[in-house]
Amino acid sequence: MSIDGQYDDANIFAKILRAEMPAARVYEDDHVLAFMDVFPQSRGHTLVILKEAKARNILDVEPEALEHLILGVQRVARAVRAALKPDGIVVTQFNGAPAGQTIFHLHFHIIPRWEGAALGRHSEGGMADAGELRELAKQIAAQIS
């Protein structure tokens, strides 16, 4: 899909927001939802999405909604750091399929990194164990202030 287009209410993140699909939830407030990526690139890979905006990417979103989103990303990234003690954290966001976007609902990836540990490719290792994701979500959620 290109960088332009219409928002699709049938995307997986919209279904998660409507509780039509399960997710290992980490954090939620009036504006954002954070949950574990089921195809993680590293242990603790977390996604943060907007709840109210129907933006496909960062170019589609209103500035006020983006403010809430980036503050949620920072809050969750701090919790990932406190819970998992990584050596670094990648925060990334893709716009359009050629840039690597696969779900067309605005979202940020928070990917913990450890020295000497290779970064996996998205979905390369298959789907993560749901129980392990729930446990990681609990560990991270416990660190959110």
N, C-alpha and C positions, 0 to 999 in steps of 0.2 A: 504494500500500500504506500501511496505517496505521502508526502508531508501534509497535503491538503485533503479534505474530505469531510464527510458527515460523521458525527459521533454515532456509534452503534451501541444501543442499549443491551444488546445480547453479548457483549464482550465479557470475558471471565471475571474481570474486576467488578463490573456492574452487577454480575450475578452474586459475587461474594458480598457486596454491599447490601443486596436484597436478601441475604442469607439463603440463596438458592444453591450455593456451592459452599463447601466447608473451607475453613482457613484456620491456621494456627495463629490466632490473634495475639498481638504484642501490646498494642496501645490504640486507644480510640478516644476522640473528643468530638465536639460538635462539627469539626471541619475535616479531620483526617482519620484514616485508619491505617495502621501498620500491621503487617503480618509476614510470616516466614515465606520465602520463595520456595516452592515445591521442587524447583530445578536449580538448587543452589550452586553457585560458583565457588563458595567456601562455606565452612561451618559458620552459621549465624547470619547468612545472607537474608536480609530483611527488605521488604518493600514498603513504601509509604505512598498512599494515594489520597486524592481529594475525595470527599464524600459528596459535596453538593454540586460541584462544577462538572459540566459535561464537556470537558476539554480533552482532545485527543493528544495534545502535546503542549509544550511550554509556550508555543506561539499562539495558542488558542485561548489561553486562560486570562481572566481578569486579574489585574495587579493585586486587588484586595485578597482574592483567593490564593494567589501565589504566596503572599505574605504568610498566611496561615500554614500553607504547605511547607515552606522552607523552615519555619519555626518547628513544625512537627518533625521534619527530617533531622534537624539539629538535636531535638530532645531524644529521639530514638537512637541517633548515632552516639550520643553521650552514654546512653544506657547500654548499647552494644559494647562500647569500650569498657564500661565498668563491669559488665557481666562476664565478658569473654577475654579481656586483657589482650587484645591483638596488638601486634607491633605497628599496625597502620590500618586505616579505613579508607576504602574507595567509596566515594559518593558519585553516582553517575545517573544520567538521564538521557534518553534517546528520543530523537524526533524524526519519524519516518522510517520505513523499512530499510532503505539504503544505509541509514545510520545505525541500524541494529534493533530498532523497535519492533517488537512482536505482538504486544498488546496495546491497542490504540485507545488507552485511557491514561491520562497524564500520571506518571509515577516516577519515583526516585528509587534507586537501588542503594542500599547500604551494605557494603561487602567488606567484612573484616579480613585482614591479611596478616600472615605471620612470616617472618624471615625464613627463607628456604622452602616454603610451601608454595607449590605452583598454583596459580589461579586456574580453576576449571573453566571449561567452556559451558555456556548455558545449555542445559539439558543433556550434556555429553555423558554424564554419569547416570542418567535416568532420574526417575522421581525419587525424592528423599523419603525416608521412613517417616510416616505420619506421627508415630509416637515420639521419635527423636525431635521432630519439629515442634511438637507441643511442649516438650521439656525445655528446648532452647527458648521458646516463646516465654515460658514462665520465668526462666532465669533472667532474660532481658527485661521483661515487664517489672520484675521485682526491683530493678534499678532505676525506674522512671520516677522522677520527682515532679 
